[in-house]
Amino acid sequence: MSEILPKRGEFITTSGRVLFLTEDTSLIRRQLEAQGDERRLLASELAQRLSNDDLPLMSNISTDEITPGWVCFYYDETLGQYVYVGMRDGAVKKDEVKNGGFAVVVSGLSKGCGSSRETAPFAERAAGIQLVIAKSIEKIYGQNCQNIGLLTSTDLGLVDRIRRGEEIALTEFTNGLDSISQNIVEYGGLFNYNKARLAGHISPPPIETKKRAMTIVEKIIARHAFVSAGNIGVEAVKPGDALFAMADVRFSHEYVTPMAESSDVAKASRDGVVGKGGWLGDNAAEFYYSAEHQALRRERGRWLGSNLPQCGG
């Protein structure tokens, strides 16, 4: 098993530009094309307008705008070159965000709506984005961000503080989260959290819910709740309980498996991941890597090599 990374520090700093995703897509183009003093002045202007509540931000940015379906043919850091290329009005072109030195992205309501599409936050992170700020963030997209170590916030006031170089307390990104999600953020993602968990450095909180009337879904969850190795099932669960559950059947989208495997192998040796069941990777699904997953990735690589140019890549 590869070395367990330490938890994040108590304070977070970001280095890089702020990208304001605005309703007026011409302003997005100006940010992407600006150089020198124009870049600095434009950033100050947009930040001031945001502070004055006079900057209409783009809302309902779907995961399909972040990574369109054809971009999902890629499954590794290449995704960072294509982030936001599906945005309305063709506002963003290939490589522009990655080459623009952006670390923070700001938008309006319902960031990450649409399908779960784990490639979306992965592409943002691969493009250099460290923090996603939006007026509201969709649940699955937000969890996918947490799982890969991409920080999120709905506090637009962070923008001015970040631009001043202020250190932001990590607790500002964990307040309101359940205990497991807090720990995942503190460890910089689900992969590292689970390395720490498997090494005995951290454990999920015990489920202490007393016997109660439950729905059929709650009964299924209670029966499959992970307690410890070889110990599955609890008496009862209730809304708000944080837990891991064993799955009777595991599957993933055909584009997610190669992406997850590529990401995890980059962080751990193959001897520590592939073929050794019980490893929980970066993504929401629980991946027990096997020869079949390896074969899928190899087969996908051959398919990509022969067909990708026809997809407009």
Order of alpha helices (4+ residues) and beta strands (2+ residues): beta-beta-alpha-alpha-alpha-alpha-beta-alpha-beta-alpha-beta-alpha-beta-alpha-alpha-alpha-alpha-beta-beta-alpha-alpha-alpha
